[in-house]
Amino acid sequence: MPAEKRQLNLNLFIYPGGHHEAGWRYKDSAPERVLDIAYYQELAKKAEASKFDALFFADGPALADNIRYASRFRLEPLTWISALAAVTERIGFIATASTTYNEPYNLARLFASVDHLSGGRAGWNIVTTGDASAALNFGFDRHPTHADRYERASEFVDVVTKLWDSWEDAALIADRQSGIFADTDKIHPINHIGKYHRVKGPLTLPRSPQGRPVYVQAGSSQDGRSFASRYAEAIFTAHQTLGNAQEFYADIKARVKSVGRNPDHVKVLPGISPFIGSTEAEARALHDEFNELTQPEYSLHQLRRIVDADLSSYDLDGPFPRELIRIEGERGASSRFHVVLDIIERENPTIRQLLHRLAGARGHWVQAGTPEQITDKIQEWFDNGAADGFNIMPPYLQGGFDIFAEEVVPLLRKRGLFRHDYDGATLRDHFGLPRPENTFSRPHRLSHLRIGHSTSKRYANT
Ligand SMILES: Cc1cc2nc3c(=O)[nH]c(=O)nc-3n(C[C@H](O)[C@H](O)[C@H](O)COP(=O)(O)O)c2cc1C
């Protein structure tokens, strides 16, 4: 039997008004529905009918500071996905949550609850939060540095992992006859004392269907890559060229291998925002139509956030003043800054051209073409060591997704690149990821467990 052909993983990445910054203004958008659960339930059902792996929701714990011009409010993702899991059966849900502005115990409970209630369909996009203004919502004077945020993130994930393992799989018995509901010998405190967190445990509920929700990571800096190689099972990333995406893909897979993990168990998923037309000219005209709807005040503000240069007094149709950009410090550590710098150096755009390049998807790959051309591009990256799948980022909703589902998905199937139906029931099944062993159940941890055992008895009696 020939080995089964490698399959793409596809997530629908949802921004309420679509990914193009002016998407909410497009005539076929529905900005009046962006707080209506039925709107997202329709989308989730459509993505499930197309057999997508998951829906993905970004987040940050602060209001975007230019909400005047863009549909960039933020619903809380775990609340959001709970309501979507209730009306779907197979599709996964990936919710973003910050390790800088949460506590591990609360977050472990939230995700474990969603994983249980959805039957094993939860994923966690682990972010450290780039938006410094979030600090002011949590009683801090200052946003921690890039390095400190990643250091805290590592300890945070270690704690959450231990909490998710604190009930062994066999701990839940519910035996009417004996009257034993749970085997307390199989429920362990974690007794974590670290630099950032002190957590006794155990968690308030049994191990979840997937063992742990799928660990997703979305930072591509050096710190981000090293974090990803240790923890991530799927990686979201933004690239503009095949070459850059290949470099990232090869680097991540090598790092994963070097820490003794299986590179096939870490899916690299760049973003693509497709403008689709029945001819290339029609697709380009559609893209132009969106760019006409952009508002320079918003676009300049967005650019300033990435490159920290004030361009408001410059002629938008003049050359981009490269000399304003400084690479050192925090900014130089951020991967999105380098994506933008790379566009400036490669394409030498005017300021307006750069604003339009970024308006589509904030530095993600924007492609305008026929369904055939979009399919070719996806296949090119998939076949040439640049991607295991993609975050599909429709420029507007819902039509921007509908056309991808109706026109591109069938072509991907025809080429044998995408599933006709789900094989399994959980998000891990869709991504081809194993269910992780429980760290408390491993034979070599038995001596440790004995210590935990006596403590767990104490816990049980209090
Ligand atoms: C597809 C994608 C989605 C992301 N979603 C979020 C998000 O929801 N919240 C967030 O704070 N950062 C998000 N990020 C940003 C990264 O998590 C990270 O903070 C940023 O890239 C800076 O980190 P880095 O310098 O390690 O790349 C996302 C990045 C990508 C590529």
The ligand as a MOL file (V3000), in Angstrom:
LIG
                    3D

  0  0  0     0  0            999 V3000
M  V30 BEGIN CTAB
M  V30 COUNTS 31 33 0 0 0
M  V30 BEGIN ATOM
M  V30 1 C -1.2890 34.1880 12.6700 0
M  V30 2 C -0.8320 34.9450 13.8530 0
M  V30 3 C -1.7530 35.2310 14.8390 0
M  V30 4 C -1.3860 35.9370 15.9610 0
M  V30 5 N -2.3180 36.1740 16.9030 0
M  V30 6 C -1.9820 36.8890 17.9830 0
M  V30 7 C -2.9540 37.1860 18.9560 0
M  V30 8 O -4.1010 36.8000 18.8420 0
M  V30 9 N -2.5690 37.9070 20.0350 0
M  V30 10 C -1.2940 38.3590 20.2040 0
M  V30 11 O -1.0000 39.0020 21.2130 0
M  V30 12 N -0.3500 38.0960 19.2750 0
M  V30 13 C -0.6760 37.3930 18.1800 0
M  V30 14 N 0.2620 37.1350 17.2270 0
M  V30 15 C 1.5750 37.7090 17.3990 0
M  V30 16 C 2.5620 36.7910 18.0620 0
M  V30 17 O 2.0160 35.9990 19.0650 0
M  V30 18 C 3.7090 37.5410 18.6650 0
M  V30 19 O 3.2880 38.2720 19.8000 0
M  V30 20 C 4.3090 38.5030 17.7410 0
M  V30 21 O 4.5680 37.8760 16.5180 0
M  V30 22 C 5.5890 39.0330 18.3790 0
M  V30 23 O 6.3310 37.9640 18.8660 0
M  V30 24 P 7.6020 37.5130 18.1240 0
M  V30 25 O 8.4700 38.7190 18.2020 0
M  V30 26 O 8.1370 36.3390 18.8680 0
M  V30 27 O 7.2380 37.1870 16.7260 0
M  V30 28 C -0.0620 36.4090 16.0970 0
M  V30 29 C 0.8620 36.1240 15.1100 0
M  V30 30 C 0.4930 35.3940 14.0010 0
M  V30 31 C 1.5150 35.0830 12.9690 0
M  V30 END ATOM
M  V30 BEGIN BOND
M  V30 1 1 1 2
M  V30 2 1 2 3
M  V30 3 2 2 30
M  V30 4 2 3 4
M  V30 5 1 4 5
M  V30 6 1 4 28
M  V30 7 2 5 6
M  V30 8 1 6 7
M  V30 9 1 6 13
M  V30 10 2 7 8
M  V30 11 1 7 9
M  V30 12 1 9 10
M  V30 13 2 10 11
M  V30 14 1 10 12
M  V30 15 2 12 13
M  V30 16 1 13 14
M  V30 17 1 14 15
M  V30 18 1 14 28
M  V30 19 1 15 16
M  V30 20 1 16 17
M  V30 21 1 16 18
M  V30 22 1 18 19
M  V30 23 1 18 20
M  V30 24 1 20 21
M  V30 25 1 20 22
M  V30 26 1 22 23
M  V30 27 1 23 24
M  V30 28 2 24 25
M  V30 29 1 24 26
M  V30 30 1 24 27
M  V30 31 2 28 29
M  V30 32 1 29 30
M  V30 33 1 30 31
M  V30 END BOND
M  V30 END CTAB
M  END
